[in-house]
Amino acid sequence: HVQLVESGGGLVQPGGSLRLSCAASGLRPSTDCMAWFRQVPGKEREGVAGINSDGSVNTTDSVKGRFTISADNAFTTLDLQMNSLQPEDTAMYYCAAHRGWNCRMLGARWYQVARPDYWGQGTQVTVS
């Protein structure tokens, strides 16, 4: 049974930083990969950053150089360090995981193509 629980969201001023964490259970690094997504009301959920069990990472262009994704080797914790936050980063942020061949075939870019199998409940980030 896979469970993902996010924490660390909140209100921050423009230019500030936040660190999101996701406590994960039931994941298998040999077959799984993880990512962060975000969603603004009225818009589609978008992928922010992904990570694979070999340590490879990928971030979407809009946050490249500002956001850093990391995880422990056992995939029990997934973090997202967010620096230089801007109002357009305001969103609900979700931890997600995928299981299957896409993790090997796509690596850390999996979140740009494959649909997650597991989702957390989300944590709100507001930049204002």
BELNOR-V279794 format. One line per field, one symbol per residue. ss: DSSP state (H for helix, E for strand, - for the rest). psi: psi as a letter, one per 20 degrees, with the letter a starting at -180 (. if undefined). A space follows every 10 residues. Layout:
ss: ???
psi: ???
//
This chain:
ss: --EEEEE--E EE-----EEE EEEEE----- -EEEEEEEE- -----EEEEE E-----EEE- HHH---EEEE E-----EEEE EE----HHH- EEEEEEEEE- HHHHHHHHHH HH-----EE- --EEEEE-
psi: ppppoqrira pqqpiaqqoq qopqqjqohh irrrrprqpq pirqpqpgqr qrijiqqpqq hijpihqpqq qrhilippqo porlqqhiip rppppqqqpa hhhghibijh iigqpqhqqa iqppppo.
//
